[in-house]
Amino acid sequence: MNLLTEPQAVLGSPPIPPPDPGHRPVLLAETLAALAPRPGGCYLDGTFGGGGHSRAILAAAAPGGLVLALDADPEAIARAERTAADPTNAGRLRPVRANFADLAVVARREGMAPLDGVLLDLGLSSFQLDAAQRGFAFRFDGPLDMRFDPDRGRPAADLVNGLPPTELADLLFRYGEEPKARRIAQAIERERGRAPIVSTARLAEVVSRAVGGRRGRETHPATRTFQALRIATNDELGVLERALAGAVEVLAPGGRLAVIAFHSLEDRIVKRFVERESADCVCPPELPVCVCDHRPRLAKVTRRPLKATPEEVAANPRSRSAVLRVAERLGPAAEAPTDNGATGRGRGR
């Protein structure tokens, strides 16, 4: 297996189309090199967002290549539909409003399985961050919503105003890795007793006061709190686990899975999933003989996650925390049973 160890453009691929104004897809060259789109191939972009990745894959997969573009956000799907209507795309982009947790179901329903590549970009798009009414960012005053799909689920304000302080503190610590979670939860409880906290500006102010303001900090003191609430509101970690499992089911042998994560919780799930799916045995270490009958379905393409170059970080600060992991779907031969019990553990670790 050749490892993708440094960013590079796909050799011989068409020029990458320019992104929409205000939108910069992260790790674009690295993602294209990872997926290696081929003419006539079928690919899935789990989060269309601003469309930068989808349009680049379309260009690299021309002629004849198809991209199934999913997004739970209706505004993102509206942008995808405008892109699909462009005559230069010749019907090769298929937008579907759906959560990427359901990517396997959608790919089969759309007649796109098996796929030659799946991309999961787990970050927020600049459009979502810059829309005050969506409630994702504390730099704007807007309703405390944070839902990717505004037509489903409950807004973040319900968690902020409804959870007991101990549960709220646990949420902030688990999903935001916030060391001052208990103090913040207690401050929120006091403040919501006066009036419900329903705006991003008010929540950011409560958190800032609770942890002592921003003096000496590189990031806003409410960053971890907003991350935790967004993850919980959208069940992001559960959705990611279902998406990874679905991707393996619909990838063709040799097809690539590329995942861009932006924080350690996401990346840890991706890393463990790939490690498990690339292992010969997943039995507990204390068992002397393999009894799991597990067979690897993936092979690692990146031994370590790829990160943005200093040039990209300078041009797009949001790429600073992005990491890319890539794996390749193995064929049926790799999943054939072997006699691990007769020859030892056969773990391949």
C-alpha positions as CSV (number, residue, x, y, z in Angstrom):
1,M,0.0,0.0,0.0
2,N,1.4,3.3,-1.0
3,L,1.1,5.9,1.8
4,L,-0.1,9.4,1.1
5,T,2.4,11.2,3.2
6,E,2.4,14.8,1.8
7,P,0.0,17.1,0.1
8,Q,0.0,16.9,-3.6
9,A,-2.4,17.4,-6.5
10,V,-3.8,14.5,-8.4
11,L,-1.4,13.9,-11.3
12,G,-3.0,14.8,-14.6
13,S,-6.3,16.0,-13.0
14,P,-8.1,19.1,-14.4
15,P,-7.4,22.5,-12.6
16,I,-9.3,22.9,-9.4
17,P,-12.2,25.3,-9.9
18,P,-12.2,28.4,-7.8
19,P,-14.2,28.3,-4.6
20,D,-17.3,30.4,-4.1
21,P,-16.6,33.8,-2.6
22,G,-16.1,33.6,1.2
23,H,-15.7,29.8,1.1
24,R,-12.4,28.0,1.3
25,P,-12.6,24.2,1.4
26,V,-9.9,22.9,3.7
27,L,-7.2,20.4,2.7
28,L,-8.5,20.4,-0.8
29,A,-5.3,19.3,-2.6
30,E,-4.7,16.6,0.0
31,T,-8.3,15.4,-0.3
32,L,-8.1,15.1,-4.1
33,A,-4.9,13.2,-3.8
34,A,-6.5,10.9,-1.3
35,L,-9.6,10.1,-3.3
36,A,-7.8,10.1,-6.6
37,P,-11.0,10.7,-8.7
38,R,-11.0,8.9,-12.0
39,P,-13.1,9.7,-15.1
40,G,-16.5,7.9,-14.8
41,G,-16.1,7.2,-11.1
42,C,-18.9,7.6,-8.5
43,Y,-18.2,9.7,-5.4
44,L,-20.1,10.9,-2.3
45,D,-19.6,14.2,-0.5
46,G,-21.3,13.8,2.9
47,T,-21.4,17.6,3.5
48,F,-21.8,19.7,0.4
49,G,-21.5,23.0,2.4
50,G,-20.1,25.6,0.1
51,G,-19.4,23.0,-2.6
52,G,-15.6,23.4,-2.9
53,H,-14.8,19.8,-2.5
54,S,-17.7,18.5,-4.6
55,R,-16.8,20.8,-7.5
56,A,-13.2,19.8,-7.4
57,I,-14.1,16.1,-7.4
58,L,-16.4,16.7,-10.4
59,A,-13.6,18.4,-12.3
60,A,-11.1,15.6,-11.5
61,A,-13.7,12.9,-12.4
62,A,-14.5,14.3,-15.8
63,P,-15.7,13.2,-18.1
64,G,-18.6,11.1,-16.9
65,G,-17.8,11.0,-13.1
66,L,-20.7,11.5,-10.7
67,V,-20.9,13.1,-7.3
68,L,-23.7,12.5,-4.8
69,A,-23.8,15.6,-2.6
70,L,-25.6,15.3,0.8
71,D,-26.3,17.9,3.3
72,A,-28.9,18.3,6.1
73,D,-28.8,22.0,5.7
74,P,-31.5,23.3,3.3
75,E,-29.4,26.3,2.4
76,A,-26.5,24.1,1.4
77,I,-28.7,21.9,-0.7
78,A,-30.1,25.1,-2.4
79,R,-26.4,25.9,-3.3
80,A,-25.9,22.4,-4.5
81,E,-28.9,22.5,-6.8
82,R,-27.7,25.7,-8.3
83,T,-24.3,24.1,-9.0
84,A,-26.1,21.0,-10.4
85,A,-28.1,23.2,-12.8
86,D,-24.9,24.7,-14.3
87,P,-24.7,23.3,-17.9
88,T,-21.0,22.7,-17.4
89,N,-21.8,20.0,-14.9
90,A,-24.0,18.1,-17.3
91,G,-26.1,16.5,-14.6
92,R,-23.1,15.0,-12.9
93,L,-23.9,16.5,-9.5
94,R,-26.9,14.9,-7.6
95,P,-27.9,16.9,-4.5
96,V,-29.9,15.2,-1.8
97,R,-31.0,16.7,1.5
98,A,-30.0,14.1,4.0
99,N,-27.9,13.6,7.1
100,F,-24.7,11.7,6.2
101,A,-25.6,9.1,8.9
102,D,-27.9,7.8,6.2
103,L,-25.3,7.8,3.3
104,A,-25.5,4.1,2.6
105,V,-29.3,4.2,2.3
106,V,-29.2,7.2,0.1
107,A,-26.4,5.9,-2.1
108,R,-28.3,2.7,-2.8
109,R,-31.6,4.5,-3.3
110,E,-29.9,6.8,-5.9
111,G,-28.3,3.9,-7.7
112,M,-24.8,5.2,-6.9
113,A,-23.5,2.2,-4.9
114,P,-20.8,0.9,-5.0
115,L,-18.9,4.1,-4.6
116,D,-15.3,4.8,-5.7
117,G,-14.9,7.4,-2.9
118,V,-16.6,8.9,0.2
119,L,-15.6,12.2,1.7
120,L,-16.8,13.3,5.2
121,D,-15.8,16.9,6.0
122,L,-16.9,17.2,9.6
123,G,-16.4,21.0,9.9
124,L,-18.9,23.8,9.7
125,S,-19.1,25.7,6.5
126,S,-18.3,29.4,6.5
127,F,-21.9,30.0,5.4
128,Q,-23.2,28.5,8.6
129,L,-20.6,30.3,10.8
130,D,-21.4,33.6,9.2
131,A,-25.2,33.4,9.5
132,A,-26.2,35.0,12.8
133,Q,-29.7,33.4,12.6
134,R,-28.2,29.9,12.8
135,G,-26.6,30.5,16.2
136,F,-23.4,28.7,15.6
137,A,-21.0,31.6,16.3
138,F,-20.6,33.8,19.4
139,R,-19.2,36.7,17.4
140,F,-22.8,37.5,16.2
141,D,-25.9,37.9,18.3
142,G,-28.5,35.5,17.2
143,P,-30.9,32.8,18.4
144,L,-29.3,30.0,20.3
145,D,-30.2,27.3,17.7
146,M,-27.1,25.4,16.3
147,R,-29.1,22.8,14.4
148,F,-27.7,21.6,11.0
149,D,-31.2,20.8,9.9
150,P,-33.4,23.7,11.3
151,D,-36.5,21.6,10.6
152,R,-35.6,18.7,12.9
153,G,-34.6,18.2,16.5
154,R,-34.5,20.8,19.3
155,P,-32.3,23.9,19.4
156,A,-29.4,24.3,21.7
157,A,-31.4,26.7,23.8
158,D,-33.4,23.8,25.1
159,L,-30.3,22.2,26.5
160,V,-29.0,25.4,28.0
161,N,-32.3,26.2,29.7
162,G,-33.6,22.7,30.4
163,L,-30.7,20.4,31.6
164,P,-30.0,20.1,35.3
165,P,-26.6,21.8,36.1
166,T,-24.9,18.5,36.7
167,E,-26.0,17.1,33.4
168,L,-25.1,20.4,31.7
169,A,-21.6,20.3,33.2
170,D,-21.1,16.7,32.1
171,L,-22.1,17.7,28.6
172,L,-19.7,20.6,28.5
173,F,-16.9,18.4,29.8
174,R,-17.6,15.4,27.6
175,Y,-18.1,17.2,24.2
176,G,-16.2,20.4,24.8
177,E,-13.4,19.0,27.0
178,E,-14.1,22.2,29.1
179,P,-12.0,22.1,32.3
180,K,-14.3,24.7,34.0
181,A,-17.5,22.9,33.0
182,R,-19.0,22.9,36.5
183,R,-18.4,26.6,37.1
184,I,-19.9,27.4,33.7
185,A,-23.0,25.2,34.4
186,Q,-23.5,26.9,37.8
187,A,-23.3,30.3,36.2
188,I,-25.8,29.3,33.5
189,E,-28.2,28.0,36.1
190,R,-28.1,31.3,38.0
191,E,-28.5,33.4,34.9
192,R,-31.4,31.3,33.4
193,G,-33.2,31.7,36.8
194,R,-33.5,35.4,36.0
195,A,-34.6,34.9,32.4
196,P,-34.2,32.1,29.7
197,I,-30.9,32.2,27.8
198,V,-32.0,32.3,24.2
199,S,-29.2,34.3,22.4
200,T,-25.7,33.5,21.5
201,A,-24.4,36.9,22.8
202,R,-25.9,36.3,26.2
203,L,-24.6,32.8,26.5
204,A,-21.1,34.0,25.5
205,E,-21.2,36.7,28.1
206,V,-22.3,34.3,30.9
207,V,-19.5,31.9,30.0
208,S,-16.9,34.7,29.8
209,R,-17.9,36.0,33.2
210,A,-17.8,32.5,34.7
211,V,-14.2,31.7,33.5
212,G,-12.8,35.2,34.0
213,G,-12.9,36.9,30.6
214,R,-10.6,36.6,27.6
215,R,-7.4,38.3,29.0
216,G,-4.3,36.3,27.9
217,R,-6.4,33.8,25.9
218,E,-5.8,33.0,22.2
219,T,-9.4,31.7,21.8
220,H,-12.7,33.1,23.1
221,P,-13.6,31.5,26.5
222,A,-17.0,30.3,25.2
223,T,-15.4,28.3,22.3
224,R,-15.5,24.9,24.1
225,T,-19.0,25.6,25.4
226,F,-20.4,26.4,21.9
227,Q,-18.6,23.3,20.5
228,A,-20.1,21.0,23.2
229,L,-23.6,22.3,22.7
230,R,-23.4,22.0,18.9
231,I,-22.1,18.4,19.1
232,A,-24.9,17.5,21.5
233,T,-27.6,19.3,19.6
234,N,-26.8,17.5,16.4
235,D,-25.6,14.1,17.9
236,E,-22.5,14.6,15.9
237,L,-20.5,11.8,17.3
238,G,-23.3,9.2,17.0
239,V,-23.9,10.4,13.4
240,L,-20.2,10.0,12.6
241,E,-20.1,6.4,13.8
242,R,-23.1,5.5,11.7
243,A,-21.7,7.3,8.7
244,L,-18.4,5.5,8.9
245,A,-20.1,2.1,9.2
246,G,-22.3,3.0,6.2
247,A,-19.4,4.2,4.1
248,V,-17.6,0.8,4.4
249,E,-20.8,-0.9,3.3
250,V,-21.1,1.0,0.0
251,L,-17.5,1.5,-1.0
252,A,-16.3,-0.6,-3.9
253,P,-13.1,-2.6,-3.5
254,G,-10.3,-0.1,-3.9
255,G,-12.6,2.8,-3.0
256,R,-11.3,5.4,-0.7
257,L,-12.7,6.9,2.5
258,A,-11.4,10.3,3.4
259,V,-12.5,12.1,6.7
260,I,-11.6,15.6,7.7
261,A,-12.0,16.2,11.4
262,F,-11.6,19.4,13.4
263,H,-11.3,18.3,17.0
264,S,-9.9,15.4,18.9
265,L,-13.3,13.7,19.7
266,E,-14.1,13.3,16.1
267,D,-10.6,12.3,15.1
268,R,-10.4,9.7,17.9
269,I,-13.6,8.0,16.6
270,V,-12.2,8.0,13.0
271,K,-8.8,6.6,14.1
272,R,-10.3,3.8,16.2
273,F,-12.8,2.9,13.5
274,V,-10.0,2.6,10.9
275,E,-7.8,0.7,13.3
276,R,-10.6,-1.8,14.0
277,E,-11.6,-2.3,10.4
278,S,-8.0,-2.8,9.3
279,A,-7.2,-5.4,12.1
280,D,-7.2,-9.1,11.6
281,C,-8.4,-9.7,15.2
282,V,-10.3,-7.5,17.7
283,C,-10.5,-10.0,20.6
284,P,-9.6,-8.8,24.1
285,P,-5.8,-9.1,24.7
286,E,-6.3,-11.6,27.5
287,L,-7.7,-14.3,25.1
288,P,-4.9,-16.6,24.0
289,V,-6.7,-17.6,20.8
290,C,-8.7,-15.5,18.3
291,V,-12.5,-16.2,18.5
292,C,-13.9,-13.1,16.9
293,D,-13.7,-14.2,13.2
294,H,-13.1,-10.5,12.4
295,R,-11.7,-9.8,8.9
296,P,-10.2,-6.5,7.9
297,R,-12.4,-4.5,5.5
298,L,-10.1,-1.4,5.3
299,A,-6.4,-0.7,4.8
300,K,-4.8,2.4,6.2
301,V,-3.6,4.9,3.5
302,T,-2.4,7.5,6.0
303,R,-0.5,6.2,9.0
304,R,-0.7,9.6,10.6
305,P,-3.3,12.3,9.9
306,L,-2.5,14.9,7.3
307,K,-2.6,18.6,8.3
308,A,-2.8,21.9,6.5
309,T,0.4,23.5,5.2
310,P,1.5,26.7,6.8
311,E,0.5,28.5,3.6
312,E,-3.0,27.2,3.8
313,V,-3.3,28.1,7.5
314,A,-2.2,31.6,6.7
315,A,-4.8,31.9,4.0
316,N,-7.5,30.1,5.9
317,P,-7.1,30.1,9.7
318,R,-10.0,27.6,10.0
319,S,-7.8,24.9,8.5
320,R,-5.4,25.1,11.5
321,S,-7.2,22.4,13.4
322,A,-8.2,20.2,10.5
323,V,-6.8,16.7,10.1
324,L,-7.3,14.2,7.3
325,R,-7.4,10.4,7.6
326,V,-7.7,8.1,4.6
327,A,-8.4,4.4,4.3
328,E,-9.1,2.1,1.3
329,R,-11.8,-0.6,1.0
330,L,-10.4,-4.1,0.7
331,G,-11.8,-6.7,-1.7
332,P,-13.5,-10.0,-0.8
333,A,-10.2,-11.9,-0.7
334,A,-9.0,-9.9,2.3
335,E,-12.3,-10.8,4.2
336,A,-12.0,-14.6,3.5
337,P,-11.8,-16.7,6.7
338,T,-8.4,-17.8,7.9
339,D,-7.5,-20.4,10.6
340,N,-6.3,-18.0,13.3
341,G,-7.1,-20.4,16.1
342,A,-4.7,-23.1,14.7
343,T,-1.7,-20.8,14.3
344,G,-2.0,-18.4,17.2
345,R,-3.8,-15.1,17.6
346,G,-3.4,-13.8,14.0
347,R,-3.9,-10.3,15.2
348,G,-1.8,-8.5,12.6
349,R,-1.1,-5.8,15.2
